[in-house]
């Protein structure tokens, strides 16, 4: 029962943070939507900041365990996994909204998620750069590729498309747009000029 209640609190918090951001969300309202008292919520989380960081950690852990737990066979295989993640995100609009709102808010140094997002972007970027550098050594990507710049472009395009999709999900096929960008980028960086396999 404890684990089930904790999951419900986290799921509800995702919706609240995604709709109102961190500062305008209240523990009392989250607790009420879970059918428990604020004291019952505080039995599981020390406060709103603890709840926020737990939500972010759970979301990231889910993605890593589902999709990124193993080293990909190739750089192209990694990119296909990224597209799969984007496809999953279209079925989790609450997570997408929450990420967009909190990432924007956390630009303020005093925001409780500021350090999390700063470290997360550097961690994800370092992971991409490591995969690209390994692909250069294997001969998949051409010599002289600016791996860090290419990784930053990837993150910027994915987050930008994600924001546009969250504002109007019916306006675009987000996985297709992400895949098209990654395909063009891979063709530019590939040692052979090849892109992603045909979907």
Number of C-alpha atoms within 10 A of each C-alpha: 6 9 9 9 16 16 14 17 23 22 16 20 28 25 19 22 25 21 15 15 21 22 13 9 17 17 19 14 16 25 20 14 15 20 14 15 16 17 12 13 23 15 12 15 17 10 13 19 15 13 20 19 14 15 22 19 12 13 15 12 14 11 14 13 10 10 16 15 10 9 11 15 8 15 23 20 13 18 19 19 15 19 20 14 17 20 16 13 17 18 10 11 18 21 21 21 24 24 22 20 18 23 18 13 18 18 14 11 10 10 15 19 21 18 13 16 18 13 12 13 13 13 12 14 20 16 12 22 19 15 18 24 21 15 19 20 11 12 13 21 24 17 14 9 15 12 20 16 11 18 19 18 15 18 15 12 15 21 17 13 18 24 17 14 19 20 11 10 14 9 10 12 13 22 21 14 15 21 20 15 16 23 20 15 17 22 16 16 23 21 15 13 14 16 17 18 9 5 6
